[in-house]
Amino acid sequence: MNTARNKIIFISDLHMNDHFSFSPSGDEYSHPYTWLNENIPKVAAFLTWLGKRDDVAELIILGDLFDGWLCPMHHVPTSDFMDIVTASENAPIIDALKILCKTSSGITVSYAPGNHDMLIDNIFIPANGFESLNFLNTAPGMGVYRKDDVLIAEHGSRFCLFNAPDTWSHPDSHLPEGFFMTRVAAEYAAAGGIVLDLSEVLQSFMKKGIQETLPRDFLNTIIAGAIRTEDMFLMNGLDGFSPDPTCADVLEYYAAICREWGKRQDVVPTLTSITDDLGTLVPAAYWSFLTGKPYSPKILIFGHTHNFGLHGFHSILGREEASSCKEYTHIYANTGAWIDRKTCTYIEVEDNGSEGSYCVRGYSFEDAQHQTLRDEGFIKIEP
């Protein structure tokens, strides 16, 4: 790596949506439901600012750049993410990203899908205006970034019960139950302007204790009221869902995910997979450091939960929060999110691997003149 450019920047969870999400009409929808509107200028300013830096080698986007999930139940969900790329409302971000993807920028841009864009194909091609972008995609609907056997980064949803790619519950598909929960939330928002915070609802269930019926109880709770169990999710054949499923069908599809989670994958235990949809994914990171599943890096970075955090471990058997730049054996960081009503945050890794060290810093971004250091820590590696 060019020592003049030794910074790697990680962001995630922008959730750009299509034109309809900004100004829905018809189908009894009249309220915008996109998660990214007011912060669009800030995202564009951030990308432009990155392009002017001479110390940044890479930008890694860890999923949910686009949102193919946040769509009302009775509206056709997007099957072509170019609908989002070409939405006029998103132009400031897309234009800035395309400039950053020019080889002349000196910055390598990579993108790994998240859960909300797990169905995306590689649209980042020169014909679409992206001169160069590394599309890190592995089936089913995930992607992993690796650096020097020291750093691993991905979206993080694979560790979560409701949002991990699901190839078992419904034949020939991999959309998980979280997809349908998100569409219920979009239905409430688009039809009545009611913002439904799924994390708050899940937290209320967690306080009652973990039950095997949690997936069914959770979905039953959020569809209660204006939505009936016989109401359908319009899919238009998306991901093999044909005919269009009802709420009752969805309840049946995912009824056994708690009971069968351990048979399907051994990445994290069932209890951890439930709590991982909340907080900052610390349980998944700690489990990975402790067991080496599915990998054993020194630095681990996720997104997904929209909650920024940086956590330093003095050993894999104990954890201490980072305050000032301290040395750790392992570091886990969560990028946070850039959606409206969130503090826009990013993770920066300073790669001094040739000298035997890596420093991880978390920042919030206000504008090109104001970035606030929120936390940092470093590890030493034998050169």
Secondary structure, DSSP 4 states (H G I P E B T S, - for coil): --TT--EEEEE----B--HHHHS--STT--S---S-STTHHHHHHHHHHHHH-SSEEEEEEES-SB-SS---TTSPPPS-THHHHT-GGGHHHHHHHHHHTSGGG--EEEEE--STTTT-----SGGGT-S--EE--BTTTB-EEEETTTEEEE--GGG-TTTS--SSSSTT----HHHHHHHHHHHHHHHH-----HHHHHHHHHTT---TTHHHHHHHHHHTTTS-TTPBPP-TTGGG--SPPBHHHHHHHTTTHHHHHHHH--SS-HHHHHHTTSTTSHHHHHHHHHH--S---SEEEE-SSS--EEEEEEETTEEEE--SSEE-SEEEEE--B-STTS-BEEEEEEEEGGGTEEEEEEEEEEETTEEEEEEEEEEE---
